[in-house]
Structures are given as structure tokens and as C-alpha cells.
Amino acid sequence: MTTPTIASSLDLPGCRCCAGRVWHARRAFVLAAAGAVALPAVAQVSVGNASGMRKLVPAEQLESSATQQYHQLLAQAKAKGALAPDNHPQLVKLRAIAQRIIPFATQWNSSAARWRWEVNLIGSKEVNAFCMPGGKIAFYTGILDQLKLTDDEIAMVMGHEMAHALREHARSRIAKSQATSIGLSLGAQLLGLGELGNMAANLGTQLLTLQFSRSDETEADLVGLELAARAGYNPQAAVSLWRKMGEATGNGGIGFLSTHPTGPNRIQELEQNVPRVEGLYQQARRR
């Protein structure tokens, strides 16, 4: 994730009107998504166990901090006329895609059943999207418009970003960096979380600038691939998405690529895993 750049105004009609309708529609989406629970399912991709270091940072405090920062970001966008209203066609599409994917999130993280998922769209030329801890998703119009993403490709981006939250990569990265600096280890849980516990409540601004490791990115690719396939989105779109990303590397302002670098190895890994989730995709299409 990179620090978002919010446009002062882009072509998002209706940003300042229909406040009552906007609130009720947004609230309905959040409640519907929060209630989604999937049946147990066997993972088709292999990513191993999540890092034990993440336990040094209290999940609830980190999610609370993320929610606060997320809503501050939305407020800034709204003040500048850059927050899409609930009836914006691109936002309607994003939320529909999210509602198809979210029911499959709990197999990767049981806590996702209690998350109050949100999806919003911000008018900006920046090519970026993210999902903060606790299920707070935002897309920028730039990633949709400049890359001309299909619905299947949008689902791959969304699944990838959701996977970062489900695998608690932000929590792990913060724990590893901060624990190292203050000399803590996993055994510090026995003595109370101390500095890391207090720190988690003030991390909102850092969440938008974290850079994930190569292994984190691979996990997010594969988990996102499976999530999207289970929701009925063509897994081949993961390959076409990253090819588009690769072609976009020569352009300026591709913020997504600064923290999600592309390359032949990434595409090759996805190509090898597409057959593993093809059956899930076909099953979803028959439902």
C-alpha cells in the first residue's frame, strides 16, 4: 500500500447530495457483509501457517486503529468531492463483487465473521487499492480506468487485498519490525504485550504505507486467487491482471506497483496455481 493521493475533484457526480440514502445504502452493505459466513472448505492453494509473530500485536486494537484511519480518509475524500456516492456505477459493481467474495473469507481467518466490511471508491488518478485490517476496502478510480479492468480482474485485485487482511500481514509486519527494535520475542506474550500493545492503538497512519514482503505478496496472490475462484470469477484473470500491471510499469504514478512489484516469476506462480482452483470456479458457475 502507498500513501493515498486524493483528487480535489474528479468526475463523481452526486458526491455532496442524497446523504440519507447514501448512509442507509452503506449501512445495509456493511451489515449484509458482516453477516456472511461460509461453510468449512478445504484450501486448494498452499501457503502454510500465518506468522506467529502477529500475536504480539493485539488484533482488536489494530483493527480499531485501521477503522479510524479509514474513516478519516473517507472524510477527507468527501470534503474534496472525491468520495463516490453509493449509487455510483463503479462503486455498485465493487460492492457486488465484494459481497460474492466475503462469504469465503472465514476459511482463511475466522475473525472475518465479525468484521464490519466496507467498500468505498475514491476519485483519484492513482492506480491503487487496499484492504486494511478488519475488512476496510478502498479502490481508486485510477486502477479501474487506467487498466480498464474487467469484473474478473477487479475480483482478483480485491481478493488479493482482502488476503493481506485475512492473513494479517500488516499485523505481522508491524510486530516483526517493532519487536526487533525493542528486543521482544514471541515469548513476551507471557509477560504482557507492553509497548506493542500500546503501540497498536496509534498505528493508523502507518497502515497505508506498509510494504509487504515477497512471501506476503505470494500468499496474497494465491489466497486471493482462490477466494475469487470460489466466488465464481475466472482464475485466468489473475494472469491477465498482472500482465496489465507489467505493461503499466513504464507509466508514472503506478502506486500499486511500488508495493506490489510484478514480474515473470509472479505470473508463472499464478499460472501454476490456476489449475488448482479451476474446479472451484466451475462449481461456482454451476451454482
C-alpha positions as CSV (number, residue, x, y, z in Angstrom):
1,M,0.0,0.0,0.0
2,T,1.1,3.5,-0.7
3,T,0.0,6.8,0.9
4,P,-3.2,7.7,-1.0
5,T,-3.4,10.9,-3.1
6,I,-6.9,12.2,-3.1
7,A,-8.0,14.2,-6.0
8,S,-9.5,17.6,-5.3
9,S,-12.4,16.7,-7.7
10,L,-12.9,14.1,-10.3
11,D,-16.0,13.1,-12.3
12,L,-18.0,11.6,-9.4
13,P,-21.5,13.0,-9.8
14,G,-23.6,13.3,-6.7
15,C,-20.9,13.3,-4.1
16,R,-22.5,16.0,-2.0
17,C,-26.1,15.0,-2.2
18,C,-28.5,12.2,-1.1
19,A,-26.9,12.0,2.3
20,G,-29.7,10.0,3.9
21,R,-29.9,7.5,1.0
22,V,-26.1,7.2,0.9
23,W,-26.0,6.4,4.7
24,H,-28.7,3.7,4.6
25,A,-27.2,2.0,1.5
26,R,-23.8,2.0,3.0
27,R,-25.1,0.7,6.3
28,A,-27.1,-2.0,4.5
29,F,-23.9,-3.2,2.7
30,V,-21.8,-3.2,5.9
31,L,-24.4,-5.3,7.8
32,A,-25.0,-7.7,5.0
33,A,-21.3,-8.3,4.5
34,A,-20.7,-8.6,8.3
35,G,-23.3,-11.4,8.4
36,A,-21.7,-13.5,5.7
37,V,-20.4,-16.8,6.9
38,A,-19.0,-19.6,4.7
39,L,-19.2,-23.3,5.3
40,P,-15.8,-25.0,6.1
41,A,-13.8,-25.6,2.9
42,V,-10.5,-27.3,2.1
43,A,-8.0,-24.8,0.7
44,Q,-6.7,-25.7,-2.8
45,V,-3.7,-23.5,-2.7
46,S,-0.8,-24.0,-0.2
47,V,0.5,-21.0,1.8
48,G,1.5,-22.5,5.1
49,N,0.6,-21.1,8.5
50,A,0.3,-17.4,9.3
51,S,3.3,-15.9,11.2
52,G,3.2,-16.4,14.9
53,M,4.8,-13.0,15.5
54,R,1.5,-11.3,14.7
55,K,0.2,-12.4,18.1
56,L,2.5,-9.7,19.7
57,V,0.1,-7.0,18.3
58,P,-3.5,-7.2,19.6
59,A,-5.8,-7.7,16.6
60,E,-8.7,-5.7,18.1
61,Q,-6.5,-2.6,18.7
62,L,-5.0,-2.7,15.3
63,E,-8.4,-3.1,13.6
64,S,-9.8,-0.2,15.7
65,S,-6.9,2.0,14.6
66,A,-7.4,0.9,11.0
67,T,-11.1,1.8,11.1
68,Q,-10.3,5.2,12.5
69,Q,-7.8,5.9,9.8
70,Y,-10.1,4.6,7.1
71,H,-12.9,6.9,8.1
72,Q,-10.6,9.8,8.2
73,L,-9.6,9.0,4.7
74,L,-13.2,8.9,3.6
75,A,-14.0,12.1,5.3
76,Q,-11.1,13.9,3.5
77,A,-12.2,12.5,0.2
78,K,-15.8,13.6,0.8
79,A,-14.7,17.1,1.7
80,K,-12.9,17.3,-1.6
81,G,-15.8,15.9,-3.6
82,A,-13.8,12.7,-4.4
83,L,-15.8,10.1,-2.5
84,A,-18.1,8.2,-4.8
85,P,-21.8,8.1,-3.7
86,D,-23.5,4.8,-3.1
87,N,-25.3,4.9,-6.5
88,H,-22.1,5.4,-8.5
89,P,-21.9,2.6,-11.1
90,Q,-18.3,1.6,-10.3
91,L,-19.0,1.5,-6.6
92,V,-22.1,-0.6,-7.1
93,K,-20.0,-3.0,-9.1
94,L,-17.2,-3.1,-6.4
95,R,-19.7,-3.8,-3.6
96,A,-21.4,-6.6,-5.7
97,I,-18.1,-8.3,-6.2
98,A,-17.2,-7.9,-2.6
99,Q,-20.5,-9.5,-1.4
100,R,-19.7,-12.5,-3.6
101,I,-16.2,-13.0,-2.2
102,I,-16.7,-12.2,1.5
103,P,-18.6,-15.4,2.4
104,F,-15.5,-17.3,1.6
105,A,-13.2,-15.2,3.8
106,T,-13.8,-17.1,7.1
107,Q,-11.9,-20.2,5.9
108,W,-8.8,-18.1,5.9
109,N,-9.5,-16.2,9.1
110,S,-12.4,-17.0,11.5
111,S,-12.3,-13.4,12.8
112,A,-13.6,-12.2,9.4
113,A,-17.1,-13.3,10.5
114,R,-17.2,-10.4,13.0
115,W,-15.6,-7.8,10.7
116,R,-17.7,-4.9,9.6
117,W,-16.7,-5.0,5.9
118,E,-16.8,-1.7,4.0
119,V,-16.1,-1.0,0.3
120,N,-15.6,2.6,-1.0
121,L,-14.4,4.3,-4.1
122,I,-12.2,7.4,-4.2
123,G,-11.8,9.6,-7.2
124,S,-8.1,9.7,-8.0
125,K,-5.8,9.1,-10.9
126,E,-3.7,6.9,-8.7
127,V,-3.6,3.2,-9.6
128,N,-4.2,1.7,-6.2
129,A,-6.5,-0.3,-3.9
130,F,-6.1,-1.7,-0.4
131,C,-7.9,-3.6,2.4
132,M,-7.0,-2.5,5.9
133,P,-7.2,-4.8,8.9
134,G,-10.8,-5.5,9.8
135,G,-12.1,-5.5,6.2
136,K,-11.9,-1.8,5.2
137,I,-11.6,-1.8,1.4
138,A,-11.0,1.2,-0.9
139,F,-10.4,1.4,-4.6
140,Y,-9.2,4.4,-6.6
141,T,-10.8,5.2,-9.9
142,G,-7.4,5.2,-11.5
143,I,-6.9,1.5,-11.1
144,L,-10.3,0.8,-12.7
145,D,-10.0,3.4,-15.5
146,Q,-6.3,3.3,-16.5
147,L,-6.0,-0.5,-16.5
148,K,-9.6,-1.0,-17.9
149,L,-10.2,-3.9,-15.5
150,T,-12.8,-6.5,-16.2
151,D,-15.0,-7.7,-13.4
152,D,-12.9,-10.9,-13.1
153,E,-9.7,-8.8,-12.9
154,I,-11.3,-6.5,-10.3
155,A,-12.2,-9.6,-8.3
156,M,-8.5,-10.7,-8.4
157,V,-7.3,-7.3,-7.1
158,M,-10.0,-7.3,-4.4
159,G,-9.2,-10.9,-3.4
160,H,-5.5,-10.1,-3.2
161,E,-6.1,-7.1,-1.0
162,M,-8.6,-9.0,1.2
163,A,-6.0,-11.8,1.5
164,H,-3.5,-9.3,3.1
165,A,-6.0,-8.6,5.8
166,L,-7.1,-12.2,6.3
167,R,-3.5,-13.4,6.6
168,E,-2.9,-10.5,8.9
169,H,0.2,-9.4,7.0
170,A,0.1,-5.8,8.5
171,R,-0.1,-7.2,12.0
172,S,2.9,-9.5,11.3
173,R,5.0,-6.8,9.7
174,I,4.4,-4.3,12.5
175,A,5.1,-7.0,15.1
176,K,8.4,-8.1,13.5
177,S,9.7,-4.6,12.9
178,Q,8.8,-3.2,16.3
179,A,9.6,-6.3,18.3
180,T,13.1,-6.3,16.8
181,S,13.6,-2.7,17.7
182,I,12.6,-3.1,21.3
183,G,14.1,-6.6,21.8
184,L,10.9,-8.5,22.2
185,S,10.1,-12.1,21.1
186,L,7.1,-14.2,20.9
187,G,7.7,-15.2,24.5
188,A,6.8,-11.6,25.5
189,Q,3.2,-12.7,25.4
190,L,3.7,-14.4,28.8
191,L,4.7,-11.1,30.3
192,G,2.0,-9.0,28.7
193,L,2.3,-7.2,25.4
194,G,3.6,-3.9,26.9
195,E,4.9,-1.5,24.3
196,L,3.5,-3.4,21.3
197,G,0.0,-3.4,22.9
198,N,0.1,0.3,23.4
199,M,1.6,1.0,20.0
200,A,-1.2,-0.9,18.2
201,A,-3.7,1.8,19.2
202,N,-1.8,4.5,17.3
203,L,-0.9,2.8,14.0
204,G,-3.5,4.1,11.6
205,T,-1.2,6.3,9.5
206,Q,1.4,3.5,9.2
207,L,-1.1,1.1,7.7
208,L,-1.3,2.9,4.4
209,T,2.5,2.9,3.9
210,L,3.4,-0.7,4.9
211,Q,5.4,-2.6,2.4
212,F,4.8,-6.3,2.5
213,S,7.5,-9.0,1.9
214,R,7.8,-11.1,-1.2
215,S,6.3,-14.1,0.7
216,D,3.4,-11.9,1.9
217,E,2.8,-11.0,-1.7
218,T,2.9,-14.6,-2.9
219,E,0.4,-15.6,-0.1
220,A,-1.9,-12.8,-1.1
221,D,-1.8,-13.8,-4.8
222,L,-2.7,-17.4,-4.1
223,V,-5.3,-16.8,-1.4
224,G,-6.9,-14.0,-3.4
225,L,-6.9,-16.3,-6.5
226,E,-8.8,-19.0,-4.5
227,L,-11.2,-16.5,-2.9
228,A,-12.2,-15.1,-6.3
229,A,-12.5,-18.5,-7.9
230,R,-14.8,-19.7,-5.2
231,A,-16.9,-16.6,-5.8
232,G,-17.2,-17.5,-9.5
233,Y,-14.6,-15.3,-11.0
234,N,-12.4,-16.7,-13.8
235,P,-8.9,-17.5,-12.2
236,Q,-7.3,-16.8,-15.6
237,A,-8.0,-13.2,-14.9
238,A,-5.2,-13.2,-12.3
239,V,-2.7,-13.8,-15.1
240,S,-4.2,-11.1,-17.4
241,L,-4.3,-8.7,-14.5
242,W,-0.6,-9.0,-13.7
243,R,0.3,-8.8,-17.4
244,K,-1.6,-5.5,-17.5
245,M,0.3,-4.4,-14.4
246,G,3.6,-5.3,-16.1
247,E,2.7,-3.3,-19.2
248,A,1.9,-0.3,-16.9
249,T,5.3,-0.2,-15.3
250,G,6.6,2.3,-17.8
251,N,3.9,4.8,-16.8
252,G,4.3,7.2,-13.9
253,G,2.1,7.2,-10.8
254,I,1.5,3.5,-10.6
255,G,1.4,3.4,-6.8
256,F,0.2,-0.1,-6.7
257,L,3.3,-1.4,-8.3
258,S,5.6,0.3,-5.8
259,T,4.4,-2.2,-3.2
260,H,3.2,-5.0,-5.5
261,P,6.1,-5.4,-8.0
262,T,5.3,-7.5,-11.0
263,G,7.5,-9.8,-13.0
264,P,7.7,-13.2,-14.8
265,N,8.1,-15.1,-11.6
266,R,4.8,-13.7,-10.2
267,I,2.9,-14.6,-13.3
268,Q,4.5,-18.0,-13.5
269,E,3.4,-18.8,-9.9
270,L,-0.1,-17.8,-10.7
271,E,-0.2,-19.8,-13.9
272,Q,0.9,-22.9,-11.9
273,N,-1.9,-22.4,-9.4
274,V,-4.8,-21.6,-11.8
275,P,-5.5,-25.3,-12.4
276,R,-5.7,-25.9,-8.7
277,V,-8.7,-23.6,-8.4
278,E,-10.3,-24.2,-11.8
279,G,-12.7,-26.7,-10.3
280,L,-13.8,-24.2,-7.7
281,Y,-14.6,-21.7,-10.4
282,Q,-16.6,-24.3,-12.4
283,Q,-18.5,-25.3,-9.3
284,A,-19.4,-21.7,-8.6
285,R,-20.6,-21.2,-12.1
286,R,-23.0,-24.1,-11.8
287,R,-24.5,-22.8,-8.6
